[in-house]
């Protein structure tokens, strides 16, 4: 694996409210621009506009504020993920590595002038209040969002833990905007959660990719093995996972691959052209793997899903992913601020760019919810209910398996996860026969 020093690579889908996915630290080497020609005509236009604002705008505006606005506009005009961070914002980004954050707990971006929810983060006030991927936030308390910069909208949503904010939300399928009140909180996020679905079948949920995610996941899998024995199959749940640190996506992919390319990045600069390959060892020893994704799975999640799909290591199930195939790096500035700049695109092992395309699942499942049909109370007619039926010679030798309600309960609670479990069972049966 090629490692980059003095800057941290981010592949998150948007800006996090109360949750900073990663931070950058260190100064990137300056590029030699001595051969570049300055666009003098455009600079004259800039100077002209600057002077007109200073002379004619209804209120006095300082040079510092105008120039910061110009820098922000220059970066935000490139793509939705490049931005300027002043000293205060950069400090907040660096504080994010502590694992404890204040805010609502939603990953957001901008769409048509409104704040769009990329995904709510697990076990946060936003998720508990019912925020969903794709929601458009049009008002924050009484303030319209239209016309606000994303950073300004984020500031309004942040606040003292315990205080409330009312979000006015437009949601697909709803006739009118929804008003959702969320209580701000200090959010402590655990990126990895595990449980046993049924005997021998494990479940790992990664809510976002942090620096420690790979180590936490491997530890959790080892603990499952110690407590429940060998794992016959695993569901890796990346639904509504907005991304995070590139190295974590590589590490999680490497955990299930023996060798081969995981992901590569390509940009203009030499240090943005990187290739990451797997090392020996498979945490599941070849046991079947199902990767669950949906429209809120972005960036790092798409790297993992793409690697599993291209190598045939796991079955990708769910819905088409978000489609963020670009890489951002945090680069320090001399004034104490930083720029978050898109520096490369990433590609799956087979050379696919996911940018604006996403990962198409191997098996598409609808976002459905199942409910139990009312029982009629009438037993179905089978051979055993017919008068004078022949007995089964094996009845005396083997006990009937006990019926459980775990499968039906899981189907009601999470249809897609239940389908993933059923697929794992099928793959396990086929592997035994093979």
N, C-alpha and C positions, 0 to 999 in steps of 0.2 A: 504494500500500500504506500502511495506517495503522500507525504504529510506536508501541510503548508504551515509555516511558522509566521508569527507576528500578525496574524489576523484570523478571525473566526468566521467560518462559513455558515451562513444561515439559509435555510430553505423552507421557512414558514410561509403560510399563505397570506398573512395579513398582519395587522397590528393587534396586539393582545391587550385587552382591558384587564388590568390587575394581574396579568401573567405575561412576563417577558420570556420568550422562548430561549433566547441566547443573547450573549453580549460579545462585543469585539474588543480586543485589547492589543495595542501595539501600533506602530506607525508603518504604513506600507511604503516601500521604496518609491521615490519620485520618478516619474517617467520623463525622459528627455524630450521636450517639445520644442527644442531650438529650431527645428526645421519647419515647424508649423507656421503658417501665415495667418496673422490676426485678421478677422473680418472687419475691416475698418468701417465700412458703410453701416453694418449692423451696430457697431459700437457707437457710431455717431447717432443712430436712431435711439439707442438706449440712453445716451447722454441727453438727447433732446427730451425724451419722455421723462427722465429723472428731473430735469430742470423745470418742466411744465408742472409736475406734481408739486415740487417745492414751492413754485411761484403761485399756482392757481388752485390747489386743492383746498377744500373748505376748511380743513383743520391743518395745523402745523404738524408735520411728520418728520421725525429725526432721520438723519442719513443712515444710521445703524439699522433702524426698523425697515426702511425702504430696501436697503441692500440685502437684509435677511429674507424679506419677501421675494426679492429677485432670485436669490439662491434657491429658496424653496420651490418657486415656480419652475426654475430651470430643471430641478431634479424630478418634481412630480409630473412634469410634462413628458418625461422619458418613458415611464411605465408605472403601473400602480404600486410597485414594490420598492422603488428608489425614493429616498427621502433625505432631508437634512435634519440633523439632531443638534439642537443647541446644547449648551453645557448642562442645563437642568434635565433635558430629555435624555442626554447621554448618561448622566449619573443614574437616572431611573433605570435605564437599560442595564447598567452594570450591577445595580442593586438586585436585579432579577436573578442573578446566579445564586442567591441565598436560598431559593426554594420557597420563600414566603412572600406573598404579594398582596397588595390591597386593591380592591376593585370589584368588578362584577363577575369576571371569569368567562369572557367571550372573545373569540378571535374574529376580528372584523376587517373589512376593506371598504372601498368606495365603489358605488355603482350609480351612474346617472345623477350624481350629486347627493345621494343618500348613503347612509351607513348600512352596509350589508353584512349580515352575520355569516361568516364562513363556517363556524361551528361553536356551539357552547362547550365549555370544558367540563369534564366529569366532576360531579360532587361540588359544584360551585353555585352561588346564588342564582346566576343566570339559568343554569340547567334546571334547578329546582323550581324556578318561576315559570318554566315552560318555553323558554326561548328555543328556536329551532333553526337549523341550517337553512339559509335562503331568506330569512326574515329581513325586511327592509325597515330600518328605523328612520322615521320621518320627523319625530319631535322628541326632544329631551326635556321633560317637564313641560314648560310652556314655550320653549325655544325651538323654532323650526331648524332642522338640520340642513336644509337646502342652502347652499352658499358657504357653509362652513368647511374649512379644511379638516382632513381626517384627524390631525393632531389636536385641533381645537375641540372637535367632537369628543375625542378621547378624554380630554381634560374635564369636560363637563360631566362625563360619566364616572370619572374618578371622584373620590371624596372620602369623608371621614367614615370609618367602619361603623355600622349601626344606623347610618342615615339612609333615607329612601330616595329613589329616583323613579319617576314614571316614564316609561318608554311607550311611545305610540308607534305601533308596528303594523306594516302591511304584509300580509301573509297570503301566499297562493292558496286559493280555495276558500278564502274567507270573503264575505260580501262587503265588510267594512273594516276599517282599521281597528286593531286591538289595543287596549291600554293595559300594560303589564307593569306592575310595581315591583321593583327589586330592591332588597336591602343590601347595601354595600357591606363588604366583609374583608377581613384579612384572610387570604386564601392560601392554604397549604396544599400543594398539589402532589399527589403520588402518581407518577406516570405509568406504573406497572401494577396491575391487579390480576390475581389468579384464583382459580377454583377448579374443582373436579365436577364435570357435568354428569358423568355416569362412570361406573367402574372402568378405570383405565383410560378414560377420555378426558383430557385436560383442556383448560381454557385460559388464555392469556390476553388481557386487555391492555393495550398501550394507548393512553390518551393523548400524549404528545412526546416528542423525542428530546430528552435532556441529555446532558453529558453522562449521567450515571445510568441511563436507561438500559444499555446492554448488560452491564454488571447486575443490575437489579432483576432483569428478566432471567438471566442464567441462574442466579441464586434462587429465584422463585421456582424455576423448573426443577432444580435439584431438590428443593424442599418437597415439591409434589411427589417426586420419585421416592424420597425417603419415607414419606408418610403413606403413600398409596401404591408403591411398587412401580414397575415399568409402565411407561405411557404408551398406549396402543395407537393414539392419534391425538392431534392438538388443533384447536381452533385459535388462530391469531387474529384478534379483533382490532382492526384499524379504522373502524367507522368513526366519522367525525373527528379524526385525528388531523389537525391542521399542519403538522410538520414539526420543524425544530432544527436541531443541529445535524449537519450532514454526517459527521462521524458516527452518530448514534444510529442512523439509518443503515450505514455500512456495517456496523457492528451487529445489529439485529439480523441483517441478511446473512452475514458470515456465520452466525450461530447455527444456521440450518444448511449451509453449503460446504462441501468438501474442498472445492476448488472452482476456478473460473472467474470471469469478470463479474463484478457486482454492478458497477455504474461507472461512467466516465463523464467528465465535464469538458466543455470546449468553449473558449473565449478568445479575445484578441491578444491578451497578454500570455506570456509563456507560463506564468504561475497559475493561470486559470485553466490550464489544460492538464487535467489530472485523471489518473486511472486507479480504481480501487478493486482489488482482487481478494477472493476468499482464501482462507487458510484451512488446513486440515482440521477435521472434527465436525461432527453434527450432534447438536444437543439432544436430538430425538433419535439418534442412531437409525435414521432412515424411516421412522414411523410416518404415516400419512399426515399431511398438513393442509389445512384449509384456511385461506386468508379472506377475512370479511372486509369489504370496502363499501363506501357509498359516496355521494356527492360532496360530503364534507371531508373526505380523505384527500389530503393534498401533500405535495412536495415530498418530504421524507417518507410518508406513507406510500406514495406512488413509486418511490425508488424500491422499497421493499417488495411491494406487490409486483412490480415489473421484473425484478430479479427472480422472484419465485416462479413467475409465469414463464419467463424466457428459458430458465434452466429446467422447467418441468418438475420443480421440487415441490410445488404446492398448487392446489386448485384455488384460483381467485374467484370468489363468489360475492354477489351483492349487486350493486349498481355502479354505473360509470363514475369514475373519480373526478376530482375538481379540475385537473389539467394545468397545474403550475409546474412547469419544467424549467424554471430559471433559478439561478443561485445568486444570493446577495452576500456581500462582505461588508463588515463594519470597518471603516477606515478613519483613524483619528485625524483631527485637524489641529493646527497650531493654536487656535483660540480656545481649546478645551472641548469643542464640540466634535461632531463626526458626521460622515455621510454613510448612509446605507445605500450601496450602489449595486445594481445588477451587473455582474461581471462575467457570467457564463450561462450556458444552457447545459442541462444534464441529459444523458442518454442511457437507455436500458442496455443490457449486455448485447442485444441483437441490433443495436443502433437506432432504436426508436426514440424520437423526441416526443415527450408527452405534452409539451407546451401547447396550451389551448385545445388539446385533444383528449387528454386523460387516458386512463387504463380501462379498457373494455373487459369486464369480468368473463371468465370462462363459462360461468353459469350465472345468468341474470335472475335475480329474485325480486319480486315486487315488494314494496314497502307496505306489507299487509299486517293486519292484526286479526287473529283467529279467535272465534268465540265458540263455546261449546253449544252443540245442538241440544235442545231439550229432549230428555229421554222419555220415550213413550211408556216405559214400564213393561213392554212386551218383549220377551226374549226372542231373538231371531231363531228361525227354524233351521236346524242343521241335521246331519246324519244321526248324531247322538240323541236327538230328541224324537226320532222316529220309533214307533213301537216295534219291538222285536229286532232292533238293529244288532248287527254282529259286534261283539266286543273286540277291543284292540288287545292283541296278545302282549303288548309292551306295557299295558296299564299297571300291571302288578309290579313291574320291575323298575319303573321310574316315576318319580313324583312330578306333578305338573309345576312349571315355574310360577313363582308368585307374581301376580300382576302388580305393577306400580303405576302411580299417577304422575311420575316425574316427567315423562315424555310429553304428556298432554299439557301439564302445567307450563313447561318450557315453551311449547308451541303457542300457548296463549300469551305468555309474557314477551317472547321474542321469537317471532316466526323465522327470521333469517338465521338466527343462531340454531334453532331447532333443525332447520334444513341442513346447516353445516354439520351438525352432529350426525344426522342420518347419513350424509355423504361419507363422513369418516367411518361410520360403521360398515358401509358398503365397501369402501376401499380396504378396510381391515380384513373383511371376509374374503375378498378377491386375492389379497396378498397371501393369505393362508393357503388358499387353493393353488396358488401359483407355486 
